[in-house]
Amino acid sequence: MKAFKNISFYVAAYVAIVGLFFIVLPVVQISLIEFKAPNKYFLMGFAFILFVGGCCYGYLSLKGELEPDGVSVAEIRMEALEKIESVTYLAKAAQNDLDPEVREKAQERLEEITE
């Protein structure tokens, strides 16, 4: 789950690397691909835009500016667990839920009910 937390940074890094690759490709001139003058400059310009956009997106991702505003789904689910009285449902949530915070909250609620 931790890998999905930084997915926006991974996408930004991929876009920046692809942009950098297509900036360098016309300069290196490998024998498989030949770039002519007007197309070469168009490709390099577009690749530069990709590179700069990826770097800006990565910077915003690292600063936390791309985080969604408002209440998260996990917080809503934890609030719902406060209202649930079913021991079987809480036990299933405490064992099988994908989010560790929700599992912990379900375990706490289960202990409250069974006491």
N, CA, C and O of each residue as an XYZ file, in Angstrom:
460
protein
N       0.803     -1.193      0.000
C       0.000      0.000      0.000
C       0.850      1.263      0.000
O       0.414      2.309     -0.479
N       2.053      1.167      0.532
C       2.895      2.346      0.619
C       3.315      2.845     -0.761
O       3.516      4.046     -0.946
N       3.449      1.935     -1.736
C       3.839      2.345     -3.089
C       2.763      3.208     -3.724
O       3.085      4.108     -4.500
N       1.500      2.962     -3.419
C       0.424      3.744     -4.001
C       0.308      5.115     -3.366
O      -0.338      5.998     -3.931
N       0.910      5.315     -2.223
C       0.849      6.615     -1.570
C       1.636      7.662     -2.358
O       1.275      8.839     -2.348
N       2.702      7.251     -3.037
C       3.540      8.162     -3.798
C       3.354      8.005     -5.301
O       4.273      8.305     -6.063
N       2.206      7.549     -5.739
C       1.999      7.274     -7.158
C       2.120      8.546     -7.995
O       2.593      8.487     -9.130
N       1.708      9.682     -7.464
C       1.816     10.919     -8.242
C       3.274     11.281     -8.485
O       3.610     11.818     -9.541
N       4.136     10.995     -7.528
C       5.560     11.281     -7.738
C       6.152     10.336     -8.780
O       6.971     10.754     -9.599
N       5.745      9.062     -8.758
C       6.237      8.109     -9.749
C       5.808      8.490    -11.161
O       6.593      8.365    -12.101
N       4.588      8.948    -11.315
C       4.107      9.397    -12.628
C       4.898     10.614    -13.086
O       5.282     10.702    -14.252
N       5.142     11.547    -12.183
C       5.911     12.744    -12.526
C       7.334     12.380    -12.936
O       7.862     12.933    -13.901
N       7.952     11.463    -12.215
C       9.314     11.044    -12.566
C       9.340     10.361    -13.923
O      10.267     10.578    -14.703
N       8.350      9.546    -14.216
C       8.277      8.871    -15.514
C       8.124      9.881    -16.649
O       8.790      9.762    -17.677
N       7.258     10.869    -16.472
C       7.059     11.890    -17.510
C       8.344     12.683    -17.716
O       8.710     12.973    -18.855
N       9.029     13.035    -16.641
C      10.274     13.790    -16.758
C      11.359     12.956    -17.443
O      12.120     13.492    -18.249
N      11.445     11.674    -17.144
C      12.455     10.813    -17.768
C      12.165     10.627    -19.254
O      13.085     10.641    -20.071
N      10.895     10.454    -19.609
C      10.541     10.331    -21.032
C      10.876     11.624    -21.771
O      11.403     11.588    -22.883
N      10.572     12.761    -21.156
C      10.928     14.040    -21.768
C      12.424     14.183    -21.954
O      12.876     14.627    -23.009
N      13.190     13.816    -20.956
C      14.649     13.894    -21.053
C      15.185     12.955    -22.122
O      16.122     13.304    -22.840
N      14.604     11.774    -22.234
C      15.010     10.815    -23.266
C      14.812     11.398    -24.667
O      15.685     11.283    -25.526
N      13.649     12.025    -24.883
C      13.389     12.574    -26.209
C      14.090     13.902    -26.465
O      14.132     14.362    -27.606
N      14.639     14.524    -25.432
C      15.512     15.679    -25.653
C      16.872     15.195    -26.131
O      17.459     15.777    -27.043
N      17.367     14.136    -25.519
C      18.702     13.622    -25.828
C      18.721     12.833    -27.139
O      19.738     12.827    -27.833
N      17.635     12.176    -27.485
C      17.596     11.295    -28.656
C      17.983     11.985    -29.958
O      18.787     11.409    -30.690
N      17.481     13.172    -30.312
C      17.923     13.800    -31.557
C      19.377     14.269    -31.528
O      20.018     14.372    -32.574
N      19.888     14.547    -30.355
C      21.275     15.007    -30.246
C      22.243     13.856    -30.459
O      23.279     14.031    -31.100
N      21.921     12.682    -29.933
C      22.807     11.525    -30.009
C      22.860     10.956    -31.427
O      23.915     10.500    -31.867
N      21.739     10.976    -32.144
C      21.646     10.485    -33.524
C      22.055      9.018    -33.651
O      23.110      8.705    -34.202
N      21.220      8.138    -33.144
C      21.475      6.715    -33.322
C      21.105      6.323    -34.753
O      20.340      7.022    -35.418
N      21.642      5.226    -35.210
C      21.467      4.859    -36.616
C      20.064      4.333    -36.926
O      19.673      4.319    -38.094
N      19.307      3.907    -35.943
C      17.975      3.365    -36.190
C      16.941      4.446    -36.493
O      16.007      4.214    -37.260
N      17.105      5.618    -35.898
C      16.149      6.709    -36.077
C      16.902      7.923    -36.597
O      17.928      8.320    -36.046
N      16.375      8.503    -37.663
C      17.002      9.695    -38.232
C      16.035     10.859    -38.101
O      14.874     10.753    -38.498
N      16.501     11.953    -37.554
C      15.671     13.141    -37.374
C      16.124     14.223    -38.336
O      17.311     14.543    -38.400
N      15.191     14.784    -39.081
C      15.483     15.889    -39.997
C      15.256     17.199    -39.247
O      14.631     17.214    -38.187
N      15.758     18.279    -39.793
C      15.830     19.565    -39.099
C      14.503     20.069    -38.511
O      14.467     20.292    -37.301
N      13.424     20.264    -39.256
C      12.255     20.852    -38.581
C      11.607     19.898    -37.576
O      11.125     20.336    -36.531
N      11.591     18.609    -37.882
C      10.978     17.642    -36.963
C      11.805     17.478    -35.696
O      11.260     17.267    -34.613
N      13.115     17.574    -35.835
C      13.999     17.420    -34.683
C      13.719     18.518    -33.653
O      13.655     18.242    -32.455
N      13.554     19.741    -34.108
C      13.328     20.855    -33.182
C      11.931     20.787    -32.559
O      11.749     21.140    -31.394
N      10.952     20.334    -33.336
C       9.613     20.164    -32.786
C       9.627     19.093    -31.693
O       9.032     19.285    -30.632
N      10.298     17.977    -31.943
C      10.383     16.903    -30.956
C      11.098     17.375    -29.698
O      10.659     17.090    -28.584
N      12.194     18.093    -29.878
C      12.939     18.571    -28.710
C      12.122     19.587    -27.912
O      12.187     19.599    -26.682
N      11.363     20.430    -28.586
C      10.516     21.397    -27.886
C       9.423     20.717    -27.097
O       9.174     21.065    -25.943
N       8.762     19.740    -27.718
C       7.714     19.001    -27.024
C       8.303     18.203    -25.855
O       7.696     18.127    -24.787
N       9.472     17.615    -26.056
C      10.121     16.842    -24.994
C      10.525     17.751    -23.833
O      10.459     17.349    -22.672
N      10.944     18.978    -24.152
C      11.296     19.926    -23.100
C      10.066     20.279    -22.267
O      10.152     20.400    -21.045
N       8.923     20.442    -22.931
C       7.680     20.715    -22.202
C       7.327     19.541    -21.298
O       6.909     19.745    -20.158
N       7.489     18.311    -21.792
C       7.242     17.125    -20.962
C       8.172     17.096    -19.752
O       7.739     16.821    -18.633
N       9.444     17.380    -19.984
C      10.435     17.340    -18.908
C      10.109     18.381    -17.831
O      10.102     18.062    -16.643
N       9.843     19.603    -18.239
C       9.541     20.663    -17.278
C       8.224     20.372    -16.556
O       8.116     20.583    -15.348
N       7.230     19.889    -17.295
C       5.955     19.543    -16.663
C       6.112     18.430    -15.650
O       5.518     18.488    -14.574
N       6.907     17.410    -15.976
C       7.156     16.325    -15.036
C       7.888     16.800    -13.790
O       7.580     16.373    -12.677
N       8.858     17.685    -13.984
C       9.590     18.218    -12.822
C       8.677     19.053    -11.928
O       8.745     18.943    -10.704
N       7.825     19.884    -12.524
C       6.889     20.707    -11.732
C       5.881     19.830    -10.987
O       5.587     20.065     -9.815
N       5.367     18.842    -11.667
C       4.407     17.926    -11.061
C       5.056     17.155     -9.909
O       4.433     16.956     -8.866
N       6.308     16.722    -10.096
C       7.031     16.031     -9.034
C       7.277     16.924     -7.839
O       7.154     16.487     -6.695
N       7.629     18.190     -8.102
C       7.848     19.153     -7.020
C       6.572     19.363     -6.210
O       6.598     19.366     -4.980
N       5.453     19.539     -6.917
C       4.176     19.709     -6.220
C       3.797     18.453     -5.441
O       3.210     18.538     -4.362
N       4.133     17.302     -5.987
C       3.839     16.052     -5.304
C       4.657     15.920     -4.020
O       4.138     15.482     -2.994
N       5.919     16.294     -4.077
C       6.763     16.202     -2.888
C       6.348     17.202     -1.814
O       6.472     16.920     -0.623
N       5.855     18.365     -2.228
C       5.394     19.367     -1.262
C       4.061     18.991     -0.634
O       3.683     19.546      0.398
N       3.346     18.053     -1.248
C       2.048     17.653     -0.724
C       0.907     18.492     -1.251
O      -0.201     18.431     -0.717
N       1.151     19.279     -2.293
C       0.115     20.138     -2.861
C      -0.936     19.350     -3.637
O      -2.013     19.880     -3.907
N      -0.657     18.116     -3.997
C      -1.584     17.329     -4.802
C      -2.485     16.437     -3.964
O      -3.259     15.647     -4.504
N      -2.387     16.559     -2.661
C      -3.236     15.769     -1.770
C      -4.666     16.275     -1.864
O      -4.890     17.482     -1.954
N      -5.637     15.368     -1.845
C      -7.029     15.808     -1.925
C      -7.466     16.509     -0.646
O      -7.005     16.184      0.449
N      -8.357     17.469     -0.803
C      -8.902     18.184      0.346
C     -10.121     17.441      0.874
O     -10.782     16.708      0.139
N     -10.404     17.635      2.129
C     -11.607     17.047      2.694
C     -11.330     15.769      3.458
O     -10.187     15.430      3.764
N     -12.402     15.081      3.751
C     -12.355     13.867      4.559
C     -11.992     12.679      3.667
O     -12.521     12.543      2.564
N     -11.102     11.832      4.138
C     -10.700     10.665      3.364
C     -11.714      9.535      3.546
O     -12.546      9.567      4.453
N     -11.628      8.559      2.685
C     -12.522      7.404      2.755
C     -12.274      6.617      4.039
O     -13.216      6.121      4.658
N     -11.022      6.504      4.432
C     -10.698      5.772      5.665
C     -11.327      6.452      6.882
O     -11.809      5.772      7.788
N     -11.326      7.776      6.909
C     -11.926      8.479      8.042
C     -13.437      8.263      8.089
O     -14.010      8.108      9.168
N     -14.082      8.252      6.924
C     -15.524      7.996      6.879
C     -15.826      6.587      7.351
O     -16.791      6.371      8.083
N     -15.006      5.622      6.939
C     -15.215      4.234      7.356
C     -15.000      4.078      8.854
O     -15.714      3.320      9.510
N     -14.012      4.799      9.403
C     -13.784      4.715     10.849
C     -14.938      5.336     11.626
O     -15.291      4.848     12.700
N     -15.537      6.414     11.095
C     -16.711      7.007     11.739
C     -17.889      6.039     11.699
O     -18.655      5.945     12.658
N     -18.031      5.324     10.595
C     -19.125      4.365     10.473
C     -18.962      3.210     11.457
O     -19.947      2.668     11.958
N     -17.718      2.840     11.729
C     -17.488      1.747     12.688
C     -17.968      2.117     14.090
O     -18.306      1.235     14.879
N     -17.999      3.403     14.403
C     -18.482      3.842     15.718
C     -19.963      3.532     15.905
O     -20.420      3.352     17.033
N     -20.717      3.469     14.807
C     -22.169      3.261     14.889
C     -22.576      1.802     14.757
O     -23.726      1.451     15.020
N     -21.645      0.954     14.355
C     -21.974     -0.455     14.112
C     -22.000     -1.214     15.432
O     -21.103     -1.065     16.261
N     -23.027     -2.023     15.620
C     -23.188     -2.836     16.830
C     -22.939     -4.325     16.567
O     -22.873     -5.107     17.516
N     -22.802     -4.725     15.326
C     -22.647     -6.133     14.968
C     -21.231     -6.619     15.277
O     -20.249     -6.115     14.732
N     -21.154     -7.608     16.163
C     -19.858     -8.154     16.559
C     -19.208     -8.902     15.403
O     -17.993     -8.826     15.219
N     -20.006     -9.622     14.625
C     -19.434    -10.395     13.509
C     -18.850     -9.480     12.440
O     -17.781     -9.754     11.895
N     -19.556     -8.390     12.143
C     -19.032     -7.456     11.135
C     -17.741     -6.800     11.617
O     -16.780     -6.670     10.857
N     -17.726     -6.393     12.871
C     -16.520     -5.757     13.422
C     -15.347     -6.732     13.456
O     -14.205     -6.340     13.216
N     -15.625     -7.992     13.751
C     -14.559     -8.996     13.772
C     -13.999     -9.211     12.371
O     -12.786     -9.335     12.199
N     -14.875     -9.256     11.370
C     -14.398     -9.398      9.986
C     -13.582     -8.188      9.565
O     -12.548     -8.330      8.911
N     -14.041     -6.997      9.937
C     -13.314     -5.779      9.585
C     -11.960     -5.737     10.291
O     -10.973     -5.287      9.710
N     -11.909     -6.198     11.528
C     -10.651     -6.187     12.285
C      -9.647     -7.172     11.715
O      -8.440     -6.965     11.839
N     -10.125     -8.235     11.096
C      -9.215     -9.234     10.538
C      -8.875     -8.994      9.076
O      -7.724     -9.171      8.678
N      -9.851     -8.595      8.270
C      -9.681     -8.650      6.821
C      -9.593     -7.309      6.110
O      -9.372     -7.287      4.899
N      -9.755     -6.203      6.798
C      -9.747     -4.920      6.105
C      -8.356     -4.597      5.565
O      -7.346     -4.951      6.173
N      -8.314     -3.928      4.428
C      -7.035     -3.617      3.791
C      -6.304     -2.455      4.460
O      -5.075     -2.396      4.437
N      -7.047     -1.547      5.044
C      -6.452     -0.369      5.675
C      -6.117     -0.679      7.136
O      -7.009     -1.050      7.898
N      -4.863     -0.536      7.540
C      -4.492     -0.867      8.927
C      -5.163      0.034      9.967
O      -5.442     -0.417     11.078
N      -5.429      1.301      9.623
C      -6.095      2.190     10.570
C      -7.529      1.740     10.819
O      -8.018      1.792     11.948
N      -8.195      1.303      9.764
C      -9.574      0.824      9.903
C      -9.595     -0.476     10.697
O     -10.483     -0.684     11.524
N      -8.619     -1.358     10.449
C      -8.535     -2.601     11.236
C      -8.354     -2.292     12.716
O      -8.993     -2.909     13.568
N      -7.494     -1.346     13.014
C      -7.238     -0.982     14.402
C      -8.490     -0.392     15.057
O      -8.814     -0.711     16.201
N      -9.182      0.465     14.322
C     -10.404      1.075     14.851
C     -11.488      0.018     15.069
O     -12.219      0.071     16.058
N     -11.590     -0.938     14.149
C     -12.566     -2.018     14.308
C     -12.233     -2.869     15.525
O     -13.134     -3.297     16.247
N     -10.957     -3.116     15.757
C     -10.535     -3.891     16.930
C     -10.885     -3.148     18.221
O     -11.364     -3.756     19.179
N     -10.646     -1.839     18.246
C     -10.988     -1.037     19.429
C     -12.494     -1.059     19.687
O     -12.949     -1.213     20.821
N     -13.257     -0.899     18.595
C     -14.719     -0.905     18.737
C     -15.220     -2.264     19.209
O     -16.143     -2.348     20.019
N     -14.616     -3.308     18.705
C     -14.985     -4.665     19.105
C     -14.714     -4.885     20.591
O     -15.511     -5.507     21.293
N     -13.584     -4.369     21.060
C     -13.273     -4.483     22.485
C     -14.253     -3.681     23.338
O     -14.596     -4.100     24.444
N     -14.709     -2.524     22.831
C     -15.693     -1.716     23.567
C     -17.006     -2.475     23.727
O     -17.601     -2.489     24.805
N     -17.445     -3.100     22.647
C     -18.735     -3.789     22.655
C     -18.705     -5.042     23.527
O     -19.658     -5.302     24.262
N     -17.637     -5.813     23.456
C     -17.568     -7.089     24.171
C     -17.321     -6.940     25.662
O     -17.524     -7.893     26.414
N     -16.892     -5.779     26.105
C     -16.631     -5.577     27.549
C     -17.867     -5.396     28.340
O     -17.800     -5.218     29.556
